Structures are given as C-alpha cells and as structure tokens.
Amino acid sequence: MIPPFVPVPAPQAHDVVSFDRRELGVILSLYGRMVAAGEWRDYALSFLRDVAVFSVFRRAAEHPLYRIEKRPRLRHAQGMYAVIGPDGQILRRGHELATVLRVLERKLIRPV
C-alpha cells in the first residue's frame, strides 16, 4: 500500500536568514579583488533557518577556503558576522561586516 502524499510546506522568506544588498555588496567587492589577484575562483551561497553562509573556493571541487557567516541570534552577544577558516576555526567575529572581512584583506597584501 502506498502512503498518502503529505506536502511539505516550502520555506517562507521570513524562515531563512539571508544577506541584504549592502552586505552582499561588501562581500562581492572583496570577492572581486581576490579573484583579480588569482586567490579565489568560485563561491556558493547558503541560506538556512538560522545562518546565511557565503563560501569561497579556490576550485569548485574543493572544500571552502573561507566561510563568511551571518547569525542574527548572536547580534547582541559576540556579533552576527564571522569569518571561518578551512579547518573550522573562527578567524574573526564581530558586529560590523567590513571590520570582520579585514582579516581576509590582509591576506591580499603581500610584500614584493
């Protein structure tokens, strides 16, 4: 006997966390500079119930080099933005996205 079909409700816009236009502008600006420098090649976006993630890859088949996360539940505590390294270590956490992303911009500047 076939069980009856039970529809699963689609996630609503208010059920997921996402980056707004300003936040994406800041992230994509850094991403463009890193692509031009030959450091990064691909990215992925994930919008979940309690976290939005911008993952950066050197190659699409690899694990992400860095993850930029937004967790609104932490906005009053540690800050809702975080940069996480390839081994899962939190490199920087804070309340301002541009300040948190500076940890990645330092990797762009190299002595000649």
N, C-alpha and C positions, 0 to 999 in steps of 0.2 A: 504494500500500500504506500502511496506517495503522500508525504506530509503536506499539509496545506501551505501555500505560499504566504510568507509573512514579510510584508515590505519593511525594509529598513529605512527609517527617515534619513534624508540627506542632511549633512551638517548645515546648519544655518550660518549666516555671516557673523552673527554675534557669538557663535560657539567656537570660533577659531581665532587665534592670535595672528596678526599679520603686521608687516612693516607698512607705515604710511609713506606717502610720496616723498616727504622731506628725508625720512630715514633711508629710503631706497636711493635717493639722490646722493647722499653722503657715502653710502656703501658702494654704489656703482662708480662714483668718482674715483675712489681708491682702487676699485677693481680695474678700471680703465688704465690707471697709471701702472699697476702691477702687470697687466697684460702687455702694455707697451715696453716694459722693462724685461719681458720674457719670463717672469716668475710664475705667473698663473695662466691657465689656459681655459678653464671651464668652471661653471658654478651650478649650483642647484638650490632651489628654494623649497622649504617645507613649512607648511602652516598647520599646526596642530592645535589641540584644545588649549594647552597651557604654555606653548612655546612656539615662536617663529624662528626658523633657522635659515641662514644664508651660508651654504657650504662652498668652500673654494678648493679647486683641484688643480694639480699640475697636469694630470692626464685624467680623462674621463673614467678610465678603468681602475683607478686607484682609490684609496681611502682619502677623505678630505684632508688637505693640509691644515686648514683652519675652519672653525665654525664660528659664525657671529650669531649669537642668540639674543632673543628678546623674551624676557619672562616678566610680564607685568605684575605678577604676585610679589616679586622681590623689589618693587619700586620704592617701598618705604624702608626697606632693610639695607641690603647690600648694593642695590642698584639693579635696574632691569636689563642692562646690556652686559654681555660678556663675550670675550674672545677666548676660544678654547683651542688648544694645540692639537697636533695629530695623536698624541698619546692620552688625550682626555684631560690634561692639566689646564686649569683656568689661568690664562696668561694675564688677563686684566678684567676687572668687573667695575662698573660704575653707573652713575646716573645720567651722564651725557655720552651720547654715541660717538661724537667726534673725539672726545677725550679717550675713550676706550680704544678706538681704532688707531690711535697714535702708536701703540705697541707694534702694529703691523707696518706702519710707515717708516719706522726706524730700520726695518729690515730692507727697505728700498734704497736707503742711503748707504753706499759702500765707498770706502776710500779707493782712490785710483792709483 
